[in-house]
């Protein structure tokens, strides 16, 4: 299986349609500027939530776990 992925960038019209559809989804509203500003990287918050050892294991790239 090839590991190279082909990325298809949507046209402007497709992008606009996708954005409109996403905004219309009441079950998944867009994040607010305040919510985005509060986000932190997993490497920063996971150790506090699950402990250092578990966080280290969770953050290791695939194929590099013990």
C-alpha positions in Angstrom: 0.0 0.0 0.0 1.3 3.4 -0.9 2.0 5.8 1.9 1.8 8.8 -0.4 -1.5 10.6 -0.1 -3.0 12.7 -2.8 -4.5 15.8 -1.5 -7.3 17.4 -3.4 -7.8 21.1 -2.7 -11.4 22.1 -3.2 -12.2 24.8 -5.7 -13.4 28.2 -4.4 -17.0 27.2 -5.1 -16.6 23.9 -3.3 -14.9 25.5 -0.4 -17.7 28.0 -0.1 -20.3 25.2 -0.2 -18.4 23.2 2.5 -18.2 26.3 4.7 -21.9 27.0 4.4 -22.8 23.4 5.2 -20.5 23.4 8.2 -22.0 26.6 9.6 -25.5 25.2 9.1 -24.7 22.2 11.3 -26.5 22.9 14.6 -24.9 19.9 16.3 -21.4 21.1 15.6 -21.1 24.9 15.8 -17.9 26.6 14.8 -15.4 27.5 17.6 -15.5 31.0 18.8 -12.3 33.2 18.9 -12.3 32.8 22.7 -12.5 29.0 22.5 -9.6 29.0 19.9 -7.5 31.2 22.1 -7.9 28.8 25.1 -6.8 25.7 23.2 -3.5 24.2 24.3 -1.3 21.5 22.7 -1.9 17.9 23.9 1.7 17.7 25.1 1.0 20.5 27.5 -2.3 19.3 29.0 -2.2 15.5 28.8 0.4 15.0 31.6 -1.9 16.9 34.0 -4.9 14.8 32.9 -3.6 11.3 32.6 -0.1 11.4 34.2 3.4 11.7 32.7 3.9 8.0 31.7 0.5 7.6 30.0 0.9 11.0 28.3 4.3 10.1 27.0 3.0 6.8 25.6 0.0 8.5 24.0 2.1 11.2 22.4 4.7 8.9 20.8 4.3 8.7 17.0 2.8 5.5 15.6 5.2 2.7 15.1 7.6 4.0 17.8 5.8 2.7 20.8 7.5 0.1 23.1 
